[in-house]
Amino acid sequence: MTSSDWSYDALFNKAQLYVERALQSDRNGSLFPFWSSLALELIGRATLSKIHPALIADPREGHNILHAFGFSPKKGVPKTIGAKTIFLRLQIIIPEFTVEDEKFCQSFINMRNEELHTGTPIFEDFSTNIWLTKFYKAIKVLLEFQEKSLADLFGADEAEVAEQMIEENKAELVSKVKQKISKYKDVFEELDQPDKDERISNAATKIREYIHSERLYNKYKKVECPSCTNEALIIGRYISQSEPKVVDDAIEVHHNILPIGLKCFCCGLKFESNGELSVASLGGQFGVEDYVEPIEYYELEIDPIEELKREGYTLSDLENHFEPDFDYGND
């Protein structure tokens, strides 16, 4: 039993309505991006609601959670979370919904809010080459998570155009990444051999320092740089973790990591998105193992006296081990 106005079908159908209004608008006018921005937010909400409507309930008031489960509150209007939280949650839940997708969605919704709440006509002269391809790409990722296609939302003709724009944007990214790899390869090869040797010998230290300074913990792996073939660092972010397993006296947890950047301290090559890494065949998810003490993993509280008894201490030993609990200064 869930609330119908927060249900997946209700939100998706409303997004379809706004998409229809957008597509009926002049592509050079302000209404096209305006209706599109409303549809984008609704598709984001629908994606979370497909998992469960509770994911869009504002948790600060209990009656919002109750409403998500289909119970009508006696007072107050049920509220949902803001658009910012919507897209931050989607970026955590859907690995394919990249940081770039999340940033675009936030920016687009912020523009919509500025259009609505200020005197600035933000969507006037707002060229489609600034936003439309990114809009289609973000929407496609969310629809695929819903097990739908662009055609389900935009219709066959518009979906075909959207797919073409997304593919052409990929081709542009491929060209950009290849040029970057070639550029830094040439820069490194033009160095004198002593300079190359010095950079290579210092790279390992710089990698360790970077891991420590950025507190990467185990969210990284070392790979061969696609430009200079020396050791480079892949930086990632947590996606999820597997069910814990008991290994010897520890809890083993397998973390799934999404690569989001690369740094080479030899040639200077740098990638700043999973898209760039994917073009260079370095964008695949990877796993890291973490071993945690059971007490720490399950956040158990151990009685120190019982622990000492298990270690063989007698009652007299314990009396000598602990100081009396004096109430200092209150006599």
HUFENSUL-V809999 format. One record per pair of residues at least 24 apart in sequence whose C-alpha atoms are under 6 Angstrom apart, sorted by sequence separation. I is the first residue (numbers start at 1). J is the second residue. D is the distance in whole Angstrom. If there is no record, write none. Layout:
i=I j=J d=D
i=I j=J d=D
This chain:
i=15 j=39 d=5
i=56 j=80 d=5
i=57 j=81 d=6
i=235 j=259 d=6
i=236 j=260 d=5
i=259 j=283 d=6
i=56 j=81 d=6
i=235 j=260 d=6
i=235 j=261 d=5
i=15 j=42 d=5
i=234 j=261 d=6
i=235 j=262 d=6
i=258 j=285 d=5
i=234 j=262 d=5
i=257 j=285 d=6
i=233 j=262 d=6
i=257 j=286 d=5
i=233 j=263 d=5
i=256 j=286 d=6
i=257 j=287 d=6
i=11 j=42 d=6
i=232 j=263 d=6
i=256 j=287 d=5
i=133 j=165 d=6
i=232 j=264 d=4
i=255 j=287 d=5
i=255 j=288 d=5
i=12 j=46 d=6
i=254 j=288 d=6
i=11 j=46 d=5
i=254 j=289 d=5
i=253 j=289 d=6
i=101 j=138 d=6
i=253 j=290 d=5
i=8 j=46 d=5
i=252 j=290 d=6
i=252 j=291 d=5
i=251 j=291 d=5
i=8 j=49 d=5
i=251 j=292 d=5
i=8 j=50 d=5
i=185 j=227 d=5
i=250 j=292 d=6
i=184 j=227 d=6
i=185 j=228 d=5
i=250 j=293 d=5
i=251 j=294 d=6
i=250 j=294 d=6
i=181 j=227 d=5
i=6 j=53 d=6
i=203 j=265 d=5
i=3 j=68 d=5
i=2 j=68 d=6
i=200 j=266 d=6
i=2 j=69 d=4
i=3 j=70 d=4
i=199 j=266 d=5
i=1 j=69 d=6
i=2 j=70 d=4
i=1 j=70 d=5
i=188 j=267 d=5
i=30 j=123 d=5
i=30 j=124 d=5
i=174 j=279 d=6
i=16 j=153 d=6
